[in-house]
Amino acid sequence: MPTLAFDRQFITDTCRVIAGTDEAGRGPLAGPVVAAACILPPDFLPEGLDDSKKLTEKKRETLFDIITESAVAYCIASASPEEIDHYNILEASLLAMRRALAGLSVQPDLVLVDGCINRGFTIPARAIVSGDALSPSIAAASILAKVTRDRMCLDMDAQYPQYGFAKHKGYPTPAHKLTVFEHGPCPYHRRSFLSFLEKDREKLTAALEKKRAADT
C-alpha cells in the first residue's frame, strides 16, 4: 500500500511540491480515457488509500470525496474516443495526464507518473512502475480518474442503454462485444478498438443466432 515515506523521498530544498498523475480507461472499447493530477498535503494519508483497482466502488466513492475536500490541488481531464483513434491509446493517455497537470491551481516541482513512460511533460517527471500501489499522490489520482470515468459511463448508459455501459464500463466483455456486433458502434466507441468485429465475425454470428433463438 502507498506510504508517506515513498513521496517524501523526492522532497529536497528545490523540490517541495509533488503531484501524482494516473489514468483510467485504457482498455475499454468505448468512452474517453480519463486522467487526474493531485497534490496532497504532506502528512495526508487517508485510511484505505490504495490503487483504485484494488478498492470497491463504495470505498472509491468515499475516498473520492475525502481527496477532493483535502487536496492542495487536483484536476481531472480526459482524451476523447476520437483522440484515442487519432493518436493511439498510449499517446491519448499521456495527453489526458498533461491536461490534468496543466489544470492544477498549484504548480508542482515534480510529477510522479504511474507507469514506465513520462514523455512530453513540461515539468520534471518521474515514471513510477506500479506507482498507484506505492505513492499516495498517484493512488489519489487513480481514484479521482476511476470514479470520474465510471460516472461518465453512467451518462453514456443513459444515452445508449442497449450497450450496458453502466455494468461493464465499456470494457470488452463478451456481452459488450456481441452488442456492438448486433447494433453497430455508438458515437462513444473507439473505432480503432473494434477489429474484433471482423476477426471474430464467425464466432459472433453464431453467438448472436444463439441469443436470438433464446429470446424467441
Phi, psi and omega per residue, in radians:
M1 nan 2.711 3.134
P2 -1.061 2.550 3.114
T3 -2.282 2.652 3.092
L4 -1.058 -0.575 -3.104
A5 -1.088 -0.513 -3.100
F6 -1.127 -0.910 -3.136
D7 -1.195 -0.590 -3.094
R8 -1.111 -0.424 -3.115
Q9 -1.132 -0.326 -3.109
F10 -1.636 -0.099 -3.122
I11 -1.320 2.248 3.067
T12 -2.420 -3.101 3.108
D13 -1.089 -0.516 -3.108
T14 -1.838 -0.004 3.120
C15 -2.282 1.635 -3.068
R16 -1.823 -0.518 -3.038
V17 -2.024 2.103 -3.104
I18 -2.035 2.328 3.035
A19 -1.961 2.555 2.989
G20 -1.912 2.564 3.081
T21 -2.420 2.517 -3.141
D22 -2.704 2.880 -3.135
E23 -2.187 2.887 3.039
A24 -2.399 2.387 3.035
G25 1.773 0.581 3.076
R26 -1.330 -0.543 -3.007
G27 -1.573 -0.361 -3.060
P28 -1.110 2.802 3.057
L29 -1.433 -0.299 -3.005
A30 -2.495 2.768 3.075
G31 1.562 2.927 3.136
P32 -1.307 2.889 2.858
V33 -1.676 2.279 -3.024
V34 -1.980 2.385 3.115
A35 -2.218 2.691 3.047
A36 -2.322 2.645 2.984
A37 -2.182 2.436 -3.017
C38 -2.542 2.340 3.006
I39 -1.976 2.096 -3.107
L40 -1.753 2.703 2.980
P41 -1.041 2.631 -3.021
P42 -0.971 -0.646 -3.068
D43 -1.883 0.418 -3.038
F44 -1.650 2.045 3.088
L45 -2.588 1.492 -3.091
P46 -1.132 2.619 -3.126
E47 -1.035 2.280 3.078
G48 1.535 -0.013 -3.140
L49 -1.064 2.211 -3.088
D50 -2.848 3.079 3.001
D51 -0.872 2.226 -3.063
S52 -0.998 -0.527 -3.114
K53 -1.198 -0.334 -3.125
K54 -1.584 -0.083 -3.035
L55 -1.848 2.674 3.041
T56 -1.279 2.816 3.104
E57 -1.020 -0.739 -3.140
K58 -1.079 -0.747 -3.134
K59 -1.174 -0.693 3.101
R60 -1.059 -0.760 -3.133
E61 -1.099 -0.721 3.115
T62 -1.098 -0.823 -3.130
L63 -1.169 -0.577 3.088
F64 -0.977 -0.842 -3.131
D65 -1.129 -0.724 3.141
I66 -1.105 -0.777 -3.104
I67 -1.148 -0.820 -3.095
T68 -1.159 -0.507 3.113
E69 -1.385 -0.471 -2.984
S70 -1.870 -0.312 -3.040
A71 -1.106 2.560 2.994
V72 -1.110 -0.726 3.087
A73 -2.836 2.598 3.023
Y74 -2.685 2.734 3.069
C75 -2.619 2.472 3.125
I76 -2.107 2.294 -3.095
A77 -2.438 3.090 -3.102
S78 -2.653 2.938 2.943
A79 -2.199 2.352 -2.991
S80 -1.327 2.867 3.028
P81 -0.961 -0.645 3.128
E82 -1.140 -0.681 3.103
E83 -1.211 -0.634 3.071
I84 -1.056 -0.796 3.128
D85 -1.131 -0.620 -3.087
H86 -1.306 -0.809 -3.009
Y87 -1.668 -0.556 -2.957
N88 1.774 2.816 -2.968
I89 -1.182 -0.623 3.125
L90 -1.112 -0.875 -3.116
E91 -1.147 -0.618 3.100
A92 -1.166 -0.649 3.103
S93 -1.128 -0.779 3.100
L94 -1.111 -0.658 3.102
L95 -1.081 -0.783 3.138
A96 -1.108 -0.692 3.118
M97 -1.157 -0.714 3.107
R98 -1.114 -0.662 3.092
R99 -1.120 -0.728 3.123
A100 -1.095 -0.756 3.120
L101 -1.128 -0.686 -3.139
A102 -1.139 -0.421 -3.108
G103 -1.549 -0.028 3.128
L104 -1.167 2.463 3.121
S105 -1.423 -0.214 3.091
V106 -2.138 2.293 -3.121
Q107 -1.416 2.078 3.092
P108 -1.375 2.740 3.043
D109 -1.507 -0.415 -3.106
L110 -2.626 2.482 3.042
V111 -2.041 2.296 3.039
L112 -1.686 2.094 -3.034
V113 -1.872 2.182 3.104
D114 -1.167 2.323 3.117
G115 1.970 -2.801 -3.060
C116 -2.048 0.141 -3.102
I117 -2.260 2.276 3.113
N118 -2.278 0.731 -3.034
R119 -1.369 2.405 2.921
G120 1.525 0.151 3.134
F121 -1.456 2.543 -3.078
T122 -1.582 -0.117 3.045
I123 -2.095 2.803 3.135
P124 -0.927 2.350 -3.070
A125 -2.394 2.508 3.120
R126 -2.240 2.175 3.109
A127 -1.403 2.327 -3.121
I128 -2.155 1.891 3.102
V129 -1.163 2.301 -3.061
S130 0.998 0.606 -3.089
G131 -1.082 -0.516 -3.124
D132 -1.219 -0.219 3.060
A133 -1.758 -0.020 -3.063
L134 -2.106 -0.770 -3.012
S135 -1.762 2.195 3.057
P136 -1.019 -0.662 -3.123
S137 -1.127 -0.754 3.138
I138 -1.228 -0.720 3.122
A139 -1.042 -0.742 3.108
A140 -1.081 -0.751 3.116
A141 -1.105 -0.663 -3.132
S142 -1.119 -0.651 3.122
I143 -1.206 -0.778 3.112
L144 -1.032 -0.750 -3.118
A145 -1.191 -0.788 -3.085
K146 -1.137 -0.819 -3.133
V147 -1.104 -0.744 3.137
T148 -1.090 -0.776 -3.133
R149 -1.151 -0.700 3.106
D150 -1.062 -0.680 3.101
R151 -1.163 -0.652 3.060
M152 -1.057 -0.656 -3.134
C153 -1.150 -0.537 3.051
L154 -1.141 -0.686 3.077
D155 -1.157 -0.694 3.078
M156 -1.079 -0.695 -3.139
D157 -1.129 -0.662 3.132
A158 -1.124 -0.575 3.135
Q159 -1.427 -0.626 -3.082
Y160 -2.320 1.237 -3.014
P161 -1.110 -0.393 -3.089
Q162 -1.151 -0.328 -3.074
Y163 -1.553 -0.276 3.089
G164 1.302 0.529 -3.087
F165 -1.029 -0.559 -3.121
A166 -1.123 -0.479 -3.089
K167 -1.544 -0.920 -3.025
H168 -1.748 -0.067 3.096
K169 0.994 0.485 3.081
G170 1.568 -0.104 -3.103
Y171 -1.232 2.747 -2.996
P172 -1.405 1.077 3.039
T173 -1.245 2.759 3.093
P174 -0.956 -0.720 -3.128
A175 -1.142 -0.679 3.126
H176 -1.156 -0.797 3.113
K177 -1.026 -0.735 -3.122
L178 -1.149 -0.670 3.131
T179 -1.148 -0.699 3.095
V180 -1.136 -0.683 3.106
F181 -1.118 -0.667 -3.094
E182 -1.313 -0.780 -3.011
H183 -1.822 -0.204 -3.009
G184 1.434 2.896 -3.118
P185 -1.284 2.667 3.012
C186 -1.729 3.050 -3.102
P187 -1.046 -0.336 -3.138
Y188 -1.472 -0.198 -3.090
H189 -1.307 2.525 3.104
R190 -1.517 1.890 -3.054
R191 -1.031 -0.579 -3.122
S192 -1.263 -0.155 3.137
F193 -1.757 0.093 -2.980
L194 -1.854 0.413 3.136
S195 -1.101 -0.376 3.141
F196 -1.105 -0.398 -3.121
L197 -1.062 -0.606 3.086
E198 -1.601 -0.756 -3.088
K199 -1.081 -0.696 -3.082
D200 -1.860 0.423 -3.035
R201 -0.990 -0.791 -3.097
E202 -1.099 -0.792 -3.136
K203 -1.153 -0.721 -3.141
L204 -1.178 -0.657 3.100
T205 -1.061 -0.775 3.118
A206 -1.117 -0.728 -3.136
A207 -1.151 -0.666 3.136
L208 -1.188 -0.731 3.087
E209 -1.064 -0.698 3.116
K210 -1.143 -0.729 3.128
K211 -1.106 -0.808 -3.118
R212 -1.149 -0.617 3.093
A213 -1.143 -0.685 3.141
A214 -1.209 -0.486 -3.112
D215 -1.414 -0.252 -3.101
T216 -1.602 nan nan
